[in-house]
Amino acid sequence: MSISCDMLVFGGTGDLALHKLIPALYHLHREGRLHRDVRVLALARKKLDRAAYLALAERHCRAQVARGDFTSEAWQAFATRLDYLPLDATQRSEFVRLAHHLGEAGKRGVRVHYLATAPDLFEPIAANLESAGLAGDDARIVLEKPIGHSLDSALEINEAIGAVFPESRIYRIDHYLGKETVQNLMALRFANALFEPIWRAGHIDHVQITVAETLGVENRGGYYDHAGAMRDMLQNHLLQLLCLVAMEAPVRFDAKHIRGEKVKVLEALKPITGNDVLDKTVRGQYGAGRIGGHDVPAYYFEPNIDNDSDTETFVAVQAEVDNWRWAGVPFYLRTGKRMARKRSEIIITFKQVPHLLFKKGEVNRLVISLQPEECISLQLMAKAPGKGMQLEPVELDLNLAHAFSSTRRWEAYERLLLDVIEGDSTLFMRRDEVEAAWRWVDPILEGWQGHYRKPRPYPAGEDGPEQARQLVERHGHQWWR
């Protein structure tokens, strides 16, 4: 069971809080994983009383939680932990009122400040917490991505937060690291003797990492049009997945050593600069098309989007980890909105056998699917029934939902919120990780600006622009479908 805690959720009326954080805390409560003294205080500018906020939170929680897991009795019990306080996070005087509110209720264990807000509020919130005496030794702060929009802005945020909180009490969250399959990737690599001898350039031909969405920008247009796919997805989610594929075995399974190995991967990424930006990256933007049998508009006709916007909704990159294990192995990273199918997956393609004894020359692949299903599949060649040696690819599947059918699958935020409360930073990003990622991404962004070229168009419902297919085919590869 967890320890006692006050969790303050800044941005408590936003999508993240209502769609992810409150449902995750509800699940933890329902399964008895929260200490009896854990309480949750949502904070936002909206002038709501506690009853109105509880009604809002219950409505969203019902919509997000599986019908069989939501009961009125469990919600009423959870709601006794939940409170709401209107607060303008930019006003220092408001934090004096917040400290008074918390003091009246009595202090309980550690204090977690979860910043489910826009990044431009990170610095003033941290400073105001300190001025109100709410950033003491028992306080932790959680930052949602993106941490800045460039290396300089990330350095500025890290400096400002670091002036108030020591690194050991800063939790930079990437919810992908909370997914069971992502953590299973480490188990697959480091707990099975089968893979370690062949997990290297001598045996692996190339690696693909795809995070594809069928959704458009929805109600995030104002933010997304200033961020784009590179800042919103590739700089954090995809690079974190790359790190877990490419990292060396840590000396110990703890936060210090795991995060240290991930930083080494980011520092080993071969820079993409100058004309290489044109050769090794593709930007795209979705046009009108059909998703799920319905017509959808082009990106520039979405709400809160500039009609002349050149923001990318798709990006593909050919990356290379320049070290002894991976030298010469291309890592193809791809992410986009309004694509043909929602999926997040890692494809490890092995090299062909040195001598093709049979006519069918298929290769072995390890397919690690993160969503919509969490499963791991190893593709092998086997003889088809009948006369002769006709080979066909077959799959050895580990469907995690089936393998652990008696256990409810945790959502990523459940695991990560519990880790914050318990002080475990293993699955969170360290300052130097964030900065190393921006150090690699910034030259690509600058190259796009310097070699100005509008994003390549692709119809909604397709797998990105034609140039993305050409990016991999020039090396004799194809995107996995």
N, C-alpha and C positions, 0 to 999 in steps of 0.2 A: 504494500500500500504506500502511496505517496506521502510526502510530508505536508504540514500545514503551510498555507500560502494565501497571500492576497494577490490576485491577478488583475491588473488594470489594463483594459483593452482600449487604447486610444483609436478613434475611428470606429466606435462601437456600433454605429448605424450603417456602416458601409457593407459592400458585398462580401468582402473577405470575412468580416466578423460574423455576419448573419448566415452566410452560406457554408463556411468552413469551421470557424473557431467555436461558435456556440454549439453546433451539432457535435463537434469532436469532444468538447467538454461534457456535453450531455451523455455521450456514449461512455466516457470515462467514469462519470458519476453512476450511470446505470449499472456498470459492471463492477462497481465497488473499488475502483482504482484511485479515487480521490480521497484524501484525508477528510475526516468529518469537518475540519475547520477551514477547508479551502473555500474561499469566496471570490466571486467575479464581479468587478465593477466596470461597466461599460461607460465610455466617455465620448461625447461628440457635441457638436454645436447645436443640434436640434433640441428645441425646448420641449422635452417630453417628461412626464412624470414616470414614476417607476411602473405603475400599472400599464401605461401606454407602451412602454418599452417591452415589458414582459409579453404583452399581446403580440407586438411586432416580432419578437424573438421566437415565440411559440409558433407563429404562422410559418416563418422561414424554416424552423427546425422540423416541423411536420413535413414540409415539402422536400427536405434534404435527407431525412432519415427513412430507412426502409419501414414500410407499414408495420411489419411484425415487431420492429424494435422500438416503436414509439407508443407509449401508453400515457394516458392522462395522469395516472398515479406517479409514474417515474418523472414526468415533467414537473408536476407540482412539487415533488421533493427536490428536484434540481433547482427549481425557481427560487427556493428559499436561499440558495447561495448567490442569486443573481440580483444585482442592483444597477441603477443608472443615475448618472449625474451629468447635466449639461455643462459643457466646459469649452471655452475658446483656448485652444492649445497655444496660441501666440501671445496670450496675455499673462504676464508673470503673476499678477494679482489673483488670477483664477486658481493658481496652484497653491496659494495660501489657503484658499477655501477648500481645495481638495485635501490638503494635509489635515485641516480641521475635521473634515468629513471622515477621513480614515481614522483619525485619533479617537473620535467619538465611538466608533464601532469596536475599538480595541485592536491592538496589533496582533497579527497571527503569522508566526514563522517568517519565511522569506517573502519578498515583495517582487513580483514580476511585472515589468512595464512592457506591454506588447504594443509596438507601434505599427498598427494596421492602417497607416496613413500614407499620404504622398511623401516622397523623400525630402521635399523642401521643408517639411515639418520636423524632421529628425533632430536637427541642431537646436531649434528653439525649445522643443520639448525636453531634451536632455539638460539644457541650461536652466530651464524653469524648474525641473525636478530637483536639480542641485540647490537652487536658491531657496526652495521650500523645504529643504532637509529630507527629500524623498529619494536620495541617491546614495544612501549609506552602505555599509558593508554587507547588509542583508538584501540589497537590491540588485536585480538583474534587468537587462534591457534586451528586447528582441527586435531586430530590424528585418523588415521584409525587403525582398529584392524589388526593384533594382537599387543597388547601392551606388547612386550617382548615374550620370549619363556619359562619363568619360573618365580617364585616369585622374585628371586634375580634380574633378568634382568628387570622385570616390576618396581621394586623399583628403580633401577638405572635410567630408563627412566623417571619415575615420579619425581625423585629428580632433574634430569637435566632440565626437562621442567619447574618444579616448581620453580627453581632458576631464571627463566626468566619471566614466566607468573604466576600470582596468580591463584589459583584454579577456581575462578569465571570467568576467561577468557580462560579456557582450556575446549575444547569440544571433548570428546572421543566418537567416533561415532560407533554405531552398527545399520546398516541400517534396521535390523529386527524391531527395535523399531519405525521406521517411517511408517510401514505398517498399513493401516487402520484397518485391522482385529485385530492386536495386541492391538491397542488403544481401539478398541471396546470390547476387553476382560475386560478392566477396567470399561467401561460403563456397560457391562453385569453384572459384579460383584457388582459394587457399586451404580448403579442407578436402580436396580430392586430388590424389596423385595422378589421376588420368590426364589432367589438362596442363599442369605446370611445365612439363618437358616440351610441350608443343606450343606454348603461349608466347610466341616470339616470331621474329621476321623469317626465320628459316622454314616455318611451317604455315604461317598465316599470310594469305595473299592480300587481303584488304579488309577493312572494317567499315561498316555503315551504321550511322546513328540517325534515326529519323524520329522527329516529333511532329506529327501532322494533325491538324484540326479541321473539322468541317465547319465550325463556327466562324463568323466574321468577327468584327470588332465589338459587336453588341453595344453595351452602354459605356465602353471604354474609349470611345473615339477621341475625346479630348486628350487623354494620356497617350494613346497609341500613336497618334499622328506625329507626336514629337519623339517617340521612341523607335518604333519599327521592330521588325522581327529580330534584327541583330541584337539590339539592346534588351528587348523584352524576353527573348528565349535563348539565343545561341550563347551569349556572353555568360549566362549562368547555368541554365538547365543542361544544355548539350555539352558544355565544357566539363561540368561535373560528372556527367556520364562517361565522357572520354577519360577523365582522370581515373575512374574506378576500373575501366577496362585496361588502362595502360600502366597503372601504378605498380611499383614493386611491393613485395610482401612487407608489411610493417614489422618491426622488431616485436612489438606487442600490440594487441588489439585495444588501443586506447586512443583518446582524442589527440594527444600530442603526436604520436607516431603515425597514425592514419593521415592526419592533416598534413604532416610533414612530407609524406610520400606523394600526396596529391599536388602539393606546391612544386615538387621536383618535376612532375609531368608538365605542368603549366610553363615552367621555366625552360623546359626542353622543346616546347613547340617552336618549330622553325618559323621565323617572322615572315609575314606576307606583306611585301612592300612594293612600291613602284609599279612596273608593268605586270608583276605577278598578281596584283589585285585583279586585273582584267582576265588573267588566265586561270586563276584558281578560285574565283568567287563568282556567284551569280545572284543578282537581285531580281526579284519579281514582284508584281502587284496584280491582284486578282481583278478580273473584269466580271461582267454579268455572266450568269450561267445558271445551272440547276444543281441543287443539293437535295437529296432525298425526295426527288420528284417535284420540288418547288422551285420556281424562279427566284433568284436572289440578285440584288443590285451589285454593280461594280463598287469597288472600294471607295472611289471618290464621290459616290452618291450616298454613302453611309452617313448617319447622323454625326454631327460635330467633326466632319472631315472636310478639309479644304478641297474644293473641286479641282484645283491644280496640283494637288499633293503628289510629291514624288517619293513618299515614304514606302519602304519595301514591306510587303506582307509575306514575302518568301525569301529565304536565303539558303544557298548551298555553298559549302566551302570544302576544298580539298586541303586537309591539314596533314602535317607530318610531325611525329614526335622524334626529334633528332637525338636519339641515344642508342646504345648498343643493342637493346632489345628490339627496338621498333624501326630502326633506320631503313628507309626505303619502302615502308608499308604505308599506303595512303589511308587516311581516315576521312571518309566522306560524311560530312555533317549536313543535315537538311532539316529545315523547319518551315512551316507555312500555314496560313489560314485558308479556309474555303477549299480544302483539298478533297480528293476523292473519298477518302476514308479516314476516320479518326484512328490514330494508332501511334504508339510510342514503342520503338523497338531498336534493339542492337543486333546487328548481323555480323557474326565472325565467319568469314569465308576462308577456308583452308586451301592450301595449294593442292593441285592435282597430284596423284601418285606419280612417281618418277617414270614409270613405264606403264603405258596403257595396254593391259593384257586383254581387255574387253573393248568392244566398239563404243559402248556408252561411256562417254568421258565426263560424267557429272562430277561435281566436287562436293565435299562435305561442308556443311554449314551448321553453326550453332546459332539458333534464333532465340533471343531473349526478349520476350514481349512484356512490356510494362502496363500497357492498356490497349484496348478495353479489357482484355483478359490478361491475368498475370500467369505466364507459363514459360517454360523453357523447353526447347525442342532441338534435338540433335538429328540432323539429316544424314543418313547413311545410304550406301548402295546395297541393294539386295537382289537376288534372283527372283524374277517373276515366275509364277507357276506355269508349267508346260515344258515343251521340248526346247532344248537349246539353252544357252546362257544369255537370256534377255534380262538386262538389269534395269531396275527402276528405283528411284529414290523412295525411301521409307523414313518415317519419323519415329524417334523415341521421344515420347512426350512426358514432361512433368507439368501437369496442370495443378498449380498450387491450390486452387479452390477445391479441386477434387481430392488432392492428397491430404489436405487438412480440412475436410468437409465438416468435421465436428466442431471446428473452431471458427468463429466469425472473423473475417479478414479486417484487420485494423486499417482505418484510413490514415494517410500519411500524417495529418495534423494531430491525430491522437497520440501517436508515438512521439512526435516532436514536442508537443506541449508537455507531456509527462517528463520527457528528458530535461526540458528547461526547469520544471519544478524541482526535479531531483538533482539538477546541477551537472548533467552529463552533456558535454559539448561535442561528442564524437561525430555526430551527423550534422554539424553546423560549420559554416565557413569561417576560417580565420582571416584576419586582416590581410595578411600577405597573399592569401589565395585570391581574394577579391582584386587586389591590386595587380597581381600577376596576370589574371584574366583580362583586365582592362589594358594592360601593357601589350598584350597580343592583339586585342580587338581594335584598339585605337588606330594603328596604321592602316587597317582595312577601311575603317570609316573615313579616314583622311584620304585614302586612295580613291574611294568612291567620289569624294568631293572634288579632288584634283582632276580626275579623268571623267568629268561629269557625263553620266549616261543615265537616262531615265530607266527605272526598273522595267524589266521585260514583262510584257503582259501574259497572263494565262487565264483561261476561262475558269470561273468557279466550278468546282466539281472535277477538276483535273489535278494531276500530280505536279503542278508547277510548270514553269516555262520550258520550252524546247531546249534552251541553252543548258539547263540542268542535266538533261539526258546526255547532251554532248560532253559535258564536263567529265562524266565517268566513262563514256564510251571511247573517248580518245586514248584511254589506258586499257581498253579491252574489257571493261566492266559494265554492269547494268545495275540499275537500282532494283532492289529486291521488292517483289510484289507478292 
